Amino acid sequence: EIERALSEKVINENKIKIKENILVIDILAEHSTCYGLLTLNNNTNEIIAYLARITILASGGAGQLFSNTTNPDVATGDGIAMAYRGGAKVTDLEFIQFHPTALYHQGSPKFLISEAVRGEGAILKNIKGEPFMHSYHPLAELAPRDIVARAITDQMKKTKSDYVYLDATRIKEKFSQRFPTIYKNCLGLNIDPEKEYIPVAPAAHYTMGGIKTDTWGQTNLTNLYACGECTSTGVHGANRLASNSLLEGLVFGNRIARKIKKNKSLFSQKIDEEINISYNIPRENIRGFDPNQITKELQKLMWDKVGIIRNSSDLKKAQQKISEWKFILKSE
């Protein structure tokens, strides 16, 4: 609803130019100052530089690094990466929140089964139908997200299953009234939560770390600001509270706008806003290096080795594999 309202406002605002099918590939930065963005026109393959007095990154998180995620396809962490390449400080990138209960259904996008369902009395059970959360935490189903996610992962390994069950049948007819969207989505996959168990599994959900900013969204690069999930503002610590992501979007976005508005000297500067660079990016694969296949392999590697439960051995294996890919790409 927030996204719909913002999109409608932007479309109807004559002072805002919308550039579609333009992929931002880097920030333009030199001597600790940001001067704009370098982009790729997806329709023409042309490289275009957009110069700006102020640049604001609001590119979202990096959930697509993992094979199981609730995030949309665009959540690839590109904004964080380009800021880092340009000299911006990043921090706390290891802190990824994994939501414990995303609906598990082969071939279907992951969507959240809210913890509010557990709050109403739903019980987690392994594929044998055995409740297990009381063995992991005194609060059982109401334990913090990270604990529930690890408990589910442990049960999945023990039972060699890709999911566990969420038994919401005790909520009965109240389910459709209390959770109409979840109910509708489940029915669309031929699952009736009021009569049968819901298959669920953890999924990467939120990136706590990112581009380091102050309380006004300012990065360490002059004229570069950031807000939303691509940032590390310090409001989440290592594990975000439910709905707290609104702070990084609405609050910091508003504060950035207010700060920029106060700097009236910016608006007296004249710049060429758009520079077309005559260079086309080749789209052929590198020696049969299929980007889509590498993406899938990376997502699986991150899920298996850098996911919910981590250890030194797995992290080193992941680092080695990624270094191999990096070497191959750099050598071409």
N, C-alpha and C positions, 0 to 999 in steps of 0.2 A: 504493500500500500504506500509506503514511503517512496519507493522507487517510482511507482506510477505517478504520484503527485509531483515529484521532482521533474520527471521526464516531461510531463504536461506543461509545467511552468517554463522549462527551458525551451521547449518547442515554440511557445507563444511569446518568448522574449526576443524582440528584434535585435537587441544589442549583443546577443550570443550567437556566434557562428558554430554550426555543427558540421564537423568533417567526418563523413562516413567512409568505410572501407579504407581507412588510413591506420596502419599499424605503427605504433611508436616503437623504435628499436634502440634508441639511446638518448641520453640527455646530452646537450652541448655544454660542456663545462671546461673551464680553464682558469688556472690560478685561484682555485677555491671559489669560483663564481659560476653560476648557471646562467646560460644565455638563451635557453630554449630547448627544442627537441629535434631529433633526427627521426624521420618517419619513412615508411615504405607505402606507396600507393598500391594496394592489392590488385587494382584493376589494370594499371599500366606498368607495374614493376619499377616505377620511377622513385628515386630517393628525393625527398623534399625536406628541407630544413625550415622549421618554424621558429623564428626568433621571438623572444618575449622578455618583457621587463621582469615578470614574475612567472615562475613555473610551479604548478601544484600537481603532485602525483597522488592519485586516488585510485590505484590500480588493483586493489584487493589483495587477497592472500595467495598462498601457494599450495592449496589442498590437492591440486592435480599432480603433485609430485608423487602421490600415493595411488595405488591401484584401487583402493576403496576410499571413496570420499563423497561427502554431501555437496561439495562445491561444484559450481558450473565449469564448463570447459575452459573458460577464460581465466580461471584462477591458477595461473601458472607461475606466479612470482616474478614476472618480467619487470615490474616497476622496481622491486627491491634490487634485482640484479643490475638494472641499468643505473640506478642510483649509486650502487656500490662501485660499478665500473667508472663512474664519473667522479669518485672521490668522497661520496657521502658515507658517513658512518652507519653501520648496521649493527644490531645487537640482539641477543636472545633468540637467534634463529632456531635453536634446538627445541624451543618450547612450542610444540604443536598440540593442540587439544584434539583428542579423539573422542567423538561422541559415542557413548556405549551402545546405543540402540538405534541403528539405522535399519530400515526394512531390508531384509535380504531376499532378493528374487533375481535369479539368473537372467541377465540381459536387460534388466530394468534399471533406470537411474535410482540412486539411493535417495531416500527421503527420511526425515527424522521421525521417529516415534518418541514424542516428547517425554521427558522425565515426569511430567505431570500425570502421565498415564500410570506410572509406578506410584506416584503420589496418591492416586485414586484407589490403589490396592492391587495393581497388576503384579504378578510374581514372575521372576526369571527362573527358567528351568532348562536343564541340559537336554540333549536329544533323547535321553532315557526317561524324560519327564520328571527328573529329580530337582527340587529347589536347591540352590547352592549358595546364595548370597550371605546367608547367616553364618557361613563358615569363613567368610572373608572380612566382615565388618559388623560391628554391633548394630548399625543402622540398616543393615541388609540392603534392600532395594533402594533405600534413600541415602546411601553412602555417596560421597562426592564422585563426579564423573570419572576422574582418572582411576579411582579404585574400582568402580563398577566395570570400566573398560578392561582393566587388567584381569579382573576376575572372570569376565566372559572369555577373554583370550585364553586364559589358563584352562577353562572348561572345554573350549574348542579343541585345544591341543590334546587334552586327556581323552576326549571322546572321538578324536580324529574327525571332527565335523567342521563345516564352514560357517556354522551358525548355532545359536541357541534359540530357545523359545521364550516369548513373552506371553504369559497366560493372563489375558484381560477378561476372560469369560465371566469372572465374578462381578465385573462391573455391569455386565448384561446390557439392558436397553439404554442405560445411562451413557454408554460409550458413544453412540451416534449423536446424542444430544451434547455431550461434553466435548467431544473431539470430532466434529463433523468433517473436517478436511482429511484427517488421518483415516477416518471411517470410509470416506469416499475413495481415497487412494487405494486402500486395502481391497475394497470391493472390486475396484477396477482390475485387480490381479487375482480375483476369485478367492479372496481371503475374507471371511466374515469374523471380525474380532470379537463379536458378541457370542460366537459359537465355537471358534477354533483358535488355536495358538498362532501367534504372529512370529514368523522367523526373523530374527534380528542378529546383527553383528556390528562390531565397532567400525567407525569410519573416520578418516581425517576430517575435521570440521572447522577448525579456526587456527590461524597463525598468530601467536601472541607476539613473537619477535618481528623485526623488520627494520625499516629506516628509522634511525634514532632522531627524535625531535624533542624540542622543549615544549613547555605547556601552551605555546602559541603555534605549534606546528612547524616551527622553523628548524631546518636541518643545519648541519655545520657548513653547508655551502651557501654563500650569499645568494639571495633571490630564489632559492629552492625551498619549497614547503611540501609537506605531505600530510595526508590525513586518511583515516579509515584503516582497514586491515593490513595495508602495506607498511604500517608504521609500528614502532615500538615506543609508545608514549609513557609506559610505566604504570598504566592504570589497571593492568591485568595480573602482573606478577608472572608466575609460571603456569597459572591455570585460570582462565577467564570464568567469571561468574555469568550465569545465564542472563542474556539481554544486555550485558555490559558493553557489547560491541557498539551500541548506539553512541557511547561516549566518544569513541575514536572517529565516528563518522559525523554525526550531527554537531556535537560540541566543538570538536577541534576544527571542523570545516567552518563553522560560524566564527570561531576565534581568528582563523586565518583571514577570512574576509574582512573582519573588523580591523585587524592590524594593517592589512594592505591599504584599506580605505584611509587610514590615518596618515599614511606616507604620501602626501600630496605631490611631493617632488617627482614621484614616479610617473605621474600622468603628464608631465611637461616634456618628457623625453620622447623623441621621435625615432622609430626604428622601421626597417623593412621587415614586415611581418612574415613574408614567405619567400624562400629562395629555392628555385628548382635546380637540382643538381643532375646533370646529364649522365646518369649511370644506372644501368639496369642490373638487377640481381639475377644471376642464373638460377633456375629452379630445378635443374637436373640433380639426381642423387649422386653422392660421392661414392664411387666404386661400389655401387649396389647397397650403399648405406641408406636404408629406408628410415626416414625420420619417424614415421608412425610406429615402426617396429621397435626402434630404439626408445621411443617414448614409453611404450608398453613394458619393455624390459627394465627401464629406469623405475617406472612406477612399482613394478613387482619387487625390484631390488630394494627400494626404499621401504616398502611395506614389510618385507621379510626381515631386513637387516637394520632398518633405522625407524622402526615403527613403535608400537605401544610398549613393548618390552625390549630394552636395548642392553647390549653387553660389549665389552671391548673387542672381542674377537669378530663379532658380526660387523661392527662399525669399521674395523680395519679392512674387512673383505669388501664392504661397500665402497670404501675410499679407493681401494686398489682398482676395482672394476671401473669406477667413474674416471679414474686417472687414465686407464687404458683407452676409454672412449675419447677422452680429451686429447690424448696423444695422437690418435688416428685422425681426428678432425683437424688438429693443428698442422699435421704433416701434409695435408692435402692442399 
